[in-house]
Amino acid sequence: MAPPHRSRRGFTLIEILVVVVILGLVMAMAAVLLRSITASQKRSVTATRLANVEAALIQFVMLQKRLPCPADGTSSAGTEIRNPGGICTGNQQNGVVPWVTLGVSQAEATDGWDRRITYRTDAPLARDNGMDMSWCDPAGTGGLGGGGACNTACTSSTLGSCTPPAAFTSNKGLTVRTVAGTTTMNPAGTPPTGAAYVLISHGESGGGAYLDTGQPFAGTTTDGTEEQKNYPSLGLQAYYVDDQSADAPGAAHFDDIVVRPSVLNVATKAGLGPRTH
């Protein structure tokens, strides 16, 4: 006998739609996971490069006894812009890490998103001997020497003529605040806690950053008014913003990665910190 006829049927439209929806959800989850991993890798690269630039800055201070001025982020020169009198020119507008002056590669002066790292310093710290605190003495009670430096007449037997570190760092360095306006580093504080410099990666959003070609990043960002103070296209600001903690509800997005060591910290690492008796 012939086998009974079996009807054949395909997938119904509903079954196909279910499969499509499931595949879409899986792909969306995979895309989010991949983006998260990629962003984490870029932040890791950024942290490494910031640390390398910091090491280069310390080496520069050890040799020159001052900090370098920024380079022009719109050009490919990579050298500090500083006039013969030791003044950072152009109010540090368009300022980025001066990679040639520091002896690092152009790539090392960019973050994980291949955007140039913004750099600012306080003008007096870029002048000749502007970072030399080796003649300062914590036990001193005297004032500053010539040119606002530590008094070189300081001896262990004449501490009254010695400059204490706080006198040297007073009103030197950059002010740093949070997005909410809380001051975290203050050159005019007691004791003074100004930042010797700021290194700024503008994060995944890239707001205001310069590309490694010198062109401004043209992507859409969600930067708030405070975060925009970190933009390299601006001149030297009254304060810079560092707020990597969770923002208050409704606050503008903040994803800048900021390095901001104190004047005393940099001088000490460079072997130019205050001496002791």
C-alpha positions, 0 to 999 in steps of 0.5 A, a space after each residue: 500500500 502507498 504511504 499516507 500523504 503527509 502535508 508539508 507546511 512552512 513557518 508561519 508569519 508569527 513564528 518568523 516575527 518572533 525569531 526576528 525579534 529575538 535575533 534583534 534583541 540578541 544583537 542589541 545586547 551584543 552591541 551594548 556589550 561591545 560598546 562597553 568593552 570598547 569604551 573601557 579599553 579606550 579609557 585604559 589607553 587614556 589612563 596609560 597615556 596620561 601617566 606617560 605624559 605625567 612622567 615626561 612632565 616630571 622629567 622636564 621639570 627635573 632638567 629645566 626647573 620649570 613646567 613647559 607652556 602648552 603647544 598649539 593644538 591646531 598645528 602639527 608642531 608640538 612645541 611649547 609656545 613661549 616667548 624669550 621672557 618665559 611667558 606662555 604666549 596667547 593666554 594658552 589658547 588652543 593649548 595641548 600637550 607639547 609632545 615635541 618639547 617633552 620628547 614623546 610621540 604625537 600618539 602619546 599626546 592623544 587619548 584613547 579616542 585619538 584626540 589631543 590631550 588638553 594641557 594648561 599650567 599657571 604662567 609663573 610655573 613656566 618661567 625660569 626656575 618657576 618650579 624650584 623649591 629646593 631653597 624653601 624650608 618647612 621651618 622657615 619663617 621668612 618671605 620670598 627671594 627675588 622673582 618670587 622664588 625661595 630665598 637662596 640666603 636660607 641656612 639652617 642657622 638663619 631660618 628667619 630668612 628661609 621661605 616656607 613652602 606655603 609662601 612659595 606656593 601661595 597664589 600659584 597654580 590653577 583652581 579646580 572645581 566640581 561641576 556643582 561649583 565646589 572648589 577642590 584645589 585653591 591657590 589662595 587657600 590656607 594652605 595653598 593647594 593650586 594645581 601645577 597643571 591640568 591634563 584633560 582628556 575630553 572622554 568619549 563625548 570628545 567635546 571641544 577636543 582637537 583631533 590628532 590632525 589639529 582639526 576640532 572634533 565635530 561630533 555631537 556632545 552633551 557637555 554642560 556649561 561647566 565642562 565647556 570651561 575645559 575646552 582647549 579653544 579657550 584661553 586660560 580660565 579662572 578655574 578648571 572642572 574635574 568631577 568624575 563622581 556621579 553628577 546630581 540628578 539633572 546635571 549636565 553629562 561629564 566624562 572628562 578625565 582630568 589629572 591635576 597634581 599640586 605644585 608641591 607634589 610635582 616639585 617633590 617628584 622632580 627632586 626640587 621639593 623643600 629641603 629639610 634640616 
